[in-house]
Amino acid sequence: MSAAAAPVRAGNPWLWLPRQRPGRELRLLCLAYAGGRPQVFSTWPSLLPPDVEVAAVELPGRGPRTRERPRTRVRPLVDELATAIESDLDTPYAIFGHSLGALLGFELAREVRARGLPSPLALLVASSPAPHLPMSAGSLAELAESAVAAQLEELGAPRASSLTAEAQSLLLPYLRADLELYDSYAYEAGEPLDCPVSAYGGRFDAVVAEADLAAWAEQTTASFGGVRLLPGDHFFLHAADGVLVQAVARELERLR
């Protein structure tokens, strides 16, 4: 690992910084999809303006937090996360979340508002239906571990079957917990956010339709930046990494 990389931010196990920006003017708080790790965003700092610092969330039960119990309910998890990062909201920030990360990011924005903390400059969501829409039928979390991994592979996620048995034994418990987070989520109606919202999706996503993304407009009283479809499927951020980050950078610059 290079000297510029920091696997865990000193004093805060919830945040992983690919590259510290001492002169940051904006922090981009990133939340990955179910089973994802903060390293998904490791290339983003080199593609964003030098005054933007990427801080990716490391949830319990994975990486350096393997000994912790993975969380399976959204609101208690978001409450913990808000408490953990409260002192890190001293810099203007935006939230980017992909799939499950979008749902967590939305609830985090709600929670910081409820606490009277600074609201994000923007909420940027990807590959996630708006939270008030009905969830898909069936319980992914109840599937056998091999079936869960296979289903994610069908959506375009990195192949769990290509991992060693040891790696799978570390991955699958928190992967299943992440899926239970999504599966157990129940939307509660409330005041829309007062920050701008923009949505991104994969042009060939078989799970989240463009209309599902457009429905995020109902979750803000500020501007809705619309829906941008990029090459790829549900996990398009792997296939269209540079294009996505450029789109995010343009949106942040427009809002600043």
Secondary structure, 3 states (H helix, E strand, C coil): CCCCCECCECCECCEEECCCCCCCCEEEEEECCCCCCHHHHCCHHHHCCCCEEEEEECCCCCHHHCCCCCCCCHHHHHHHHHHHHHHHCCCCEEEEEECHHHHHHHHHHHHHHHCCCCCCCCEEEECCCCCCCCCCCCCHHHCCHHHHHHHHHHCCCCCHHHCCHHHHHHHHHHHHHHHHHHHHCCCCCCCCECCCEEEEEECCCCCCCHHHHHHHHHHECCCEEEEEEECCCCCHHHHCHHHHHHHHHHHHHHHC
